[in-house]
Amino acid sequence: MGRGSPEGEIKMSKKLGESVLKRVHIISRKDEWAIKKEGASRASKIYQKKETAIKQAQKLRKTGYDVIVHKKDGSVQKWETPRKK
């Protein structure tokens, strides 16, 4: 894992000794956009518009998730961390 490479890091919760992934990705699926939690095998939801998927993912950001928005080619467009209270 390289230094300064957020892709190689995993956020962990120390509650009850369990590790919990706290990232959600907005990814392209054909002509649609999907919200997929990191570690999940399937997308949580599919949307027609990227903007709609981002708005829905912001709800998860408020609960402590990083939101990683990808471009159509799969590269990272934007990485948003949870808002501080």
BAFIMAR-222584 format. One line per 5 residues: number of its first residue (from 0); for each residue x negated, y negated, z of N, C-alpha, C. Coordinates in Angstrom, 3 decimals. Layout:
! BAFIMAR-222584
NUM) X:Y:Z:X:Y:Z:X:Y:Z  ...;
END
This chain:
! BAFIMAR-222584
0) -0.844:1.182:0.000:0.000:0.000:0.000:-0.883:-1.237:0.000  -0.733:-2.042:-1.003:-1.553:-3.225:-1.133:-1.102:-4.346:-0.227  -2.030:-5.176:0.128:-1.693:-6.323:0.961:-0.884:-7.302:0.144  0.113:-7.885:0.768:0.942:-8.870:0.094:1.940:-8.258:-0.878  2.126:-6.960:-0.838:3.055:-6.286:-1.740:4.312:-5.891:-0.983;
5) 5.390:-6.708:-1.057:6.602:-6.386:-0.292:7.263:-5.094:-0.748  6.999:-4.657:-1.991:7.611:-3.427:-2.486:7.126:-2.215:-1.697  5.925:-2.288:-1.151:5.358:-1.161:-0.435:5.731:-1.120:1.038  6.422:-2.128:1.509:6.771:-2.195:2.919:8.181:-1.669:3.155  8.412:-1.117:4.324:9.749:-0.665:4.706:10.085:-1.329:6.030;
10) 11.229:-1.998:6.067:11.676:-2.586:7.327:12.261:-1.471:8.176  11.941:-1.488:9.438:12.450:-0.444:10.324:13.091:-1.056:11.553  14.145:-0.431:11.990:14.799:-0.822:13.228:14.326:0.128:14.311  13.960:-0.411:15.440:13.459:0.423:16.529:14.588:0.906:17.438  15.826:0.548:17.131:16.954:0.974:17.953:17.087:2.493:17.902;
15) 17.114:3.096:19.048:17.300:4.538:19.188:16.272:5.346:18.415  15.125:4.724:18.063:14.060:5.447:17.385:14.361:5.798:15.940  15.380:5.202:15.345:15.736:5.509:13.963:15.129:4.472:13.030  14.692:4.919:11.842:14.239:3.959:10.842:15.407:3.695:9.897  15.615:2.417:9.594:16.756:2.026:8.781:16.260:1.102:7.668;
20) 16.554:1.453:6.427:16.219:0.575:5.315:17.198:-0.581:5.315  16.687:-1.778:5.168:17.531:-2.959:5.230:17.351:-3.793:3.964  17.481:-3.152:2.817:17.373:-3.858:1.542:18.506:-3.419:0.636  18.983:-4.369:-0.138:19.993:-4.066:-1.140:19.505:-4.673:-2.456  19.664:-3.926:-3.536:19.179:-4.343:-4.849:20.352:-4.629:-5.788;
25) 20.205:-5.673:-6.587:21.136:-5.958:-7.679:20.411:-5.508:-8.941  20.941:-4.461:-9.594:20.263:-3.878:-10.747:21.189:-3.789:-11.952  20.585:-3.796:-13.124:21.335:-3.697:-14.373:21.700:-2.240:-14.641  22.945:-2.022:-15.034:23.432:-0.700:-15.434:24.195:-0.874:-16.744  23.532:-0.569:-17.851:24.105:-0.787:-19.187:24.492:-2.253:-19.311;
30) 25.748:-2.580:-19.505:26.181:-3.977:-19.633:26.834:-4.479:-18.350  26.528:-3.817:-17.234:27.108:-4.196:-15.952:25.991:-4.369:-14.924  26.384:-4.783:-13.714:25.435:-4.999:-12.626:25.894:-4.231:-11.400  24.948:-3.579:-10.727:25.275:-2.730:-9.587:24.602:-3.242:-8.322  25.279:-3.036:-7.193:24.682:-3.244:-5.875:24.302:-1.859:-5.373;
35) 23.034:-1.711:-5.031:22.552:-0.415:-4.539:21.693:-0.627:-3.297  22.076:0.006:-2.209:21.273:-0.060:-0.987:20.034:0.805:-1.180  18.898:0.292:-0.690:17.647:1.031:-0.825:17.747:2.363:-0.103  17.348:3.413:-0.782:17.410:4.755:-0.220:18.660:5.516:-0.627  19.661:4.814:-1.140:20.905:5.467:-1.573:20.697:6.100:-2.949;
40) 21.392:7.174:-3.216:21.269:7.820:-4.520:22.222:7.204:-5.550  23.254:6.516:-5.062:24.240:5.921:-5.975:24.482:4.461:-5.608  24.948:3.720:-6.598:25.288:2.312:-6.374:26.528:2.221:-5.497  26.594:1.176:-4.677:27.756:0.945:-3.825:28.937:0.442:-4.633  28.644:-0.422:-5.603:29.709:-1.062:-6.388:29.121:-1.544:-7.707;
45) 29.952:-1.563:-8.753:29.551:-2.030:-10.087:30.388:-3.262:-10.423  29.738:-4.270:-11.008:30.412:-5.519:-11.381:30.140:-5.845:-12.846  31.074:-6.557:-13.464:30.919:-6.980:-14.846:29.882:-8.096:-14.977  29.824:-8.981:-13.977:28.925:-10.140:-14.028:27.881:-10.067:-12.923  26.672:-10.469:-13.267:25.575:-10.498:-12.301:25.890:-11.451:-11.155;
50) 26.469:-12.589:-11.472:26.789:-13.591:-10.454:27.746:-13.036:-9.398  28.702:-12.236:-9.820:29.660:-11.633:-8.890:28.951:-10.645:-7.964  28.058:-9.850:-8.530:27.296:-8.889:-7.716:26.441:-9.621:-6.679  25.826:-10.723:-7.086:24.992:-11.500:-6.156:25.841:-12.067:-5.024  27.010:-12.607:-5.354:27.888:-13.162:-4.315:28.286:-12.093:-3.306;
55) 28.594:-10.912:-3.781:28.987:-9.833:-2.878:27.803:-9.378:-2.024  26.615:-9.346:-2.601:25.420:-8.929:-1.862:25.067:-9.932:-0.769  25.439:-11.193:-0.960:25.159:-12.217:0.057:25.864:-11.890:1.375  26.982:-11.184:1.310:27.676:-10.765:2.529:26.796:-9.809:3.331  26.077:-8.929:2.632:25.165:-8.008:3.307:23.959:-8.752:3.856;
60) 23.527:-9.784:3.154:22.400:-10.597:3.623:22.713:-11.202:4.995  23.954:-11.605:5.178:24.366:-12.187:6.462:24.331:-11.162:7.588  24.348:-9.877:7.245:24.300:-8.826:8.266:22.892:-8.271:8.454  21.891:-8.917:7.836:20.508:-8.529:8.087:19.780:-7.855:6.943  20.391:-7.753:5.783:19.744:-7.120:4.633:18.944:-8.131:3.821;
65) 17.790:-7.682:3.273:17.123:-8.417:2.206:17.941:-8.168:0.939  18.068:-9.184:0.097:18.744:-9.021:-1.194:17.694:-9.211:-2.281  17.481:-8.166:-3.077:16.509:-8.216:-4.155:17.277:-8.200:-5.471  17.181:-9.306:-6.212:17.875:-9.457:-7.494:16.882:-9.114:-8.596  17.271:-8.197:-9.464:16.417:-7.776:-10.570:16.886:-8.391:-11.889;
70) 15.943:-8.552:-12.805:16.263:-8.965:-14.177:16.740:-7.736:-14.929  17.256:-7.943:-16.117:17.749:-6.828:-16.936:16.643:-5.805:-17.214  15.383:-6.270:-17.311:14.259:-5.357:-17.583:13.781:-4.609:-16.336  14.378:-4.886:-15.169:14.040:-4.187:-13.939:13.065:-4.926:-13.036  12.403:-5.955:-13.558:11.475:-6.715:-12.717:12.255:-7.565:-11.707;
75) 11.586:-7.965:-10.639:12.238:-8.730:-9.575:12.363:-10.186:-10.006  13.578:-10.694:-9.946:13.862:-12.096:-10.250:13.778:-12.940:-8.993  14.378:-12.424:-7.899:14.459:-13.201:-6.659:14.572:-12.236:-5.480  13.919:-12.597:-4.373:13.953:-11.786:-3.162:14.385:-12.701:-2.033  15.549:-12.447:-1.470:16.077:-13.293:-0.390:16.095:-12.507:0.909;
80) 15.603:-13.135:1.963:15.592:-12.494:3.270:16.831:-12.944:4.048  17.173:-12.206:5.111:18.355:-12.597:5.911:18.207:-14.006:6.460  19.330:-14.673:6.593:19.333:-16.015:7.146:19.088:-15.975:8.638  18.283:-16.899:9.100:18.021:-17.015:10.536:19.172:-17.767:11.181  19.556:-17.358:12.387:20.659:-18.014:13.092:20.164:-19.180:13.890;
END
